[in-house]
């Protein structure tokens, strides 16, 4: 497929965004006339992924020009809220149960420290879920602030269950927001340990062109394609038979906020979950001109 061609000047705001986001740079290159295959090869991404970015760019632009919101937006929001409510049930039920037992004096004195610990753990899980939905809402509005800095991934991995080491690439620094990347690693690590129990799970860091790739490698029986589809598209294919709720929605949103993308690959020997991030830290774009407000007819895109 040959790239689309444009005429005239590119809005300075778009140019500024391209300077800090490799995906925008790639899309603009395609819209400028280069083929998707050529641009994908230069930037070391899959052609199918770049095709999707170009399509999404055009769909989003069309929605703004025509003042027609995405019809799936409300449906996705409702499904996300339902999934979020589902994930709250367990920690809320656990916290309520321990609180009632403590209030009624049903816990032996020697078990009180353990009971307090379990109640605190349930409340911590509840707090984590609430922060997840706050971050997801911010990401959907493009309001996640990424404070990228060089990160020692080996240190960040010590906060994961089992405190795993980085198998390959432990000496590489990753440019990311440590608070946000820790949540991405948490979700990838937990996903890699889904049933059936894997033989082994390890973490690698690989440099590939303009990217750094964090790879969570699951060895043993792979995650089924159906589950992977539900994880990466929880609003379209999720149902109770998969055991998936929010899935990797938040992890993907946070990686996208860094200017990267989330993916998976695998075969009969295992599954690899990967987060690809730009090798260089993004710079904040210079303020662009203030856009003109909508006309009296409400047409945000203006008229030709």
N, C-alpha and C positions, 0 to 999 in steps of 0.2 A: 504494500500500500504506500503510495506517495503521500508526503505531508501536505497539509492544507497550506495555501498561500494567503498572505494578508497584504493589504496596502495601507499607506499612511503611517503615522507614528504610533508607537506603543505608549500607552499611558505611563507616565513616570512612576506611578505607584506600583504598577506591575513590574517595571524594570527594577525598581528597588527591591521588590520581593524576590525576584529572580536572583538577585545578588546574594541572598541569604538562604535560599531554598533550592537545592539541586533539582528537585522535581519540577519546579516552575521553569528553571533554565531549560530542562529537557523538553517540556511542553512547548515553550516559545520557539525552540529550535525546529520542532516539527511544524508548528504553525508558520514558521518562516520559510518553509519549503523543503527542508531535509526529510529524508524518509525515516520512518519509525525504526526500521532495522538498523540504519546507519547510526542514529543517535543512541539507540539502545546498546549497540556494540561499543561505542565510544565511552559511555558512562557505566558500562558493565552492569546492565539490568536486563531483565527478560523483556522481549518485545511485547508479549501479551500484557505485561504490567504497564508498559508505557502507553500502549493502545488504550488501556482503561483510564489512565491519567488524562490523556487527551480528551477522551469521551466525557469524563467527569468535568473537566475544565469547561468544555463547550456547553454541557448541560447546565452547569451552574451559571455560566454567563448568560445563557438564554433565559433562565429563570429570572435573573435580575433585570434584563432588558425588557422582558414581557410582563414583569411584575406578577409572575405566576409561581407560587411556592411549590416545592417538591411535594406531590401528593402522598408520598410514603413517609414524610417527616412525622406527622402526627401518629401514624400507625406504629412507627418504630419507637417513638417516645413512650407510647402506651405499653408496648411489649417490654421495653426496658424497665419501666416502673413495675410491671408485673414480675419480671425476673428478679428485680432488686427486692421486692417484698418477699418473694419466695426464699431468697438467701438470708433474710432477716429472721425467718421463723425459728430456726434452730437455736441461735444464740439467745434470742428473746425467751424461748421456752426454757432453756437451761438456766438462764439468770432468774427467771420467775420461780422455777422449781426450787433452786437453792435458797432464794430469798424467803419463800414460804416455809421451808424446812427450818431455817434459822429463826424466823419469827415465831414459829410454833414450838421451838425448843426440841425438835425431833432429832437433832444431831448430837451424838455423844460428845462430851467435852474433849476427849482425845482426838476427835475428828474435826474439831472446829478450824484449826489452821488449814487443813486440806480443803474444807468447805469454803472458807474465805478465798482461798487461791482459785478454786474452780469458778466461783462467782466473779472474781476479778477477771479471770480469763475470758468468760463469756461476755462481760462488759467490754473488754478490749476488742474482741472479735466484732461486737456490735459497732463500736466506734470506728473500726477499720472499714466496715461495710459502708457506714455513713460517709466516710472520707472518700471511698471509692465512687459513690454516686455523685458527690460534689465535684470530684475531678472529671468524671464522665460528662457531667452537665457543662462544666467549663470548657472541656475539649470540644464538645459539639458546637459551642458558640465561638470557638477560636480564641478563648481567653486564658488558656493555660500559659503561664509565664515559665519559660525554661531558662534556668540559671546554669548554663553549661560551664563546666570546669574539667580539668584533667582528673580522671578518676582511676584509682587503683582497683580494678574489678575484683581482684583476689580478696581485698579487704571487704568490699561490698557483699561478696558471696558468703562471708562468715555469718551474716544475718539470716541466711536461709536454713531451713531444717536440715540438720546433719552437718552444717558448716562445711560445705564441699570446697575443695581446692580447684583452681583453674588448671585444667590438664595441659593445654597448649596455649601459648600467648600470654602467660601470666605477667610478662614484663612489659606488655603494651598498655599504654594509657588510653582510655576511652573518653571522648569529650561528651559529657551528658550532665544532666541535673541529677545528683545522687539521690535526692528524695524521690524523684519520679522513676528513675531507672531501677531503684530497689523494688518498686511495686511491679515493674515489668518483669524483672528477674523472678520475683515471688510467683507470679502467675505462670510463667514459662516452666519454672521448676516444679510447681504443683501439677501442672498439666502433664509433664513428662512422667510423673509418678502415678498416673491414672491406672486403674485396673484394666487388664491384668498386670500384676506386679512386674516391672521390668527387671532384667538381669542386672543392669547397671545404668546409672545416669551420670553424665559428666558435662563439664562446661569448657568450651574452647573459645578463644578469640582469634579471628583471622583477619588480615588486611587484604582487601580486594579492590584495587584501583582507588577510586575516590571514597571508598567505604571501609568501615570497620564492622565486622560481622560477629555478633555474640551468638554462639551456637550451643544450644542445650541438646545434648545427644542422648537419646534413649536407646539402649541396646536391649535386644530381646524381642518379644512379640510387639509388633508395631501398633500404634493407635489406628483404629479403623478409619478408612476414608469418610465414612458417614459421620463419625464423631468429629473428625477434623473439620468437615464442612460446617457442622453445627457450632463448633468452637469459633470459627472465623466469621460465620454469618449467623449469629444467634437469633436474630429477629426473623429470619426467613425460614429456617429449617429446625429450630429448636422445638423439642417437645419433651414430655416427661420420660419417654422411653430411652432417651439418650443420657439422662442425668445431667444435662448441661443447662445452665441458666444464663448468667451474663457471659460466661466463657472468657475468651480473650479480647472482648470488646474494649475494655479499658486499656489493656496492654497495647493493643494496636493504636488506640487513640493517642496514648502518650508517646509512642515511638513516632507516629506521624507528626506530633507537635515538635519533635526534635529534627524534623526534616528527613526522617527515614521511613522504613516500612517493615512490616512483620510478615513472616512467611513460614512455610513448612515443606519438608521433603522427606522421602522415605522409601523403603523397600521392605522385603520380607524379613530383613534382619534388624529393623528398627525404624525410628522416626527422629528427625532433626527439626527442632523448633528454632527459628533464627530471627534475630533483630538486627537489621542493617542500619547503621548510623553514619552520617558524614564524618570523615576523618578530621576535618577542621571545624572548629567551633563557629557557629553562625554569628554574624554581626547584625545588630539592629539596623533596619533600613532607615535612611534619612526621611524625615517627614515629607510627605508629598503635598501637592496642592489640595486645598479643601474642595471636596466634590460639590457640585451644584446641587441644590435641593430639588425635590420633585416639583414638577409644574402643577398648576391648579387641577389638572386632570388626574393627578396621582401617578403619572408615568415616571417611575424612578429611572428608567433607562434613557429618557429624553426622546426627542423625535428627530428623524433624519432631516 
